[in-house]
């Protein structure tokens, strides 16, 4: 798709610090792996930019306002890695003005039933975090695209690519100029 800008999409991961620094380091690593693999997939028409894990309402609000101000940012992809209090997202979401994608996924494709323990469960609660986040965004009446499935699945990547193209259309249409020539003025009153 040819545009006048080098558009990019931000990848914002939600978490909280209830489980400590090691968990947050793992969350950041998982988020980076997803972004790297999405960019290497060859499916997405635009680059995805990794953003640090969002754990406070101040950081979330600041990040969304930076996205609003960045002319090259065409939209934000959100993912809730762990149990992430959705109330922290309210202020940022209220001020956000660009296309939004909620990627409802888990880092692991398979649940390790044989070795699962409480540490794994505490760290990998995206099923809960994404559901809570989706509920808040719905209650706020915010338009967004929701994509459900594993991030490494080609079908999910195709859906993300389609959303990106739509988001670019929204961004481009916000500043186009149209000149109409030879229109008539019948029935204008």
PyMOL commands that set and color helices and strands:
alter all, ss='L'
color gray80, all
select helices_A, chain A and resi 17-19+21-40+57-69+86-95+118-123+126-139+154-173
alter helices_A, ss='H'
color red, helices_A
select strands_A, chain A and resi 8-14+47-50+73-80+99-104+145-148
alter strands_A, ss='S'
color yellow, strands_A
deselect
rebuild
show_as cartoon
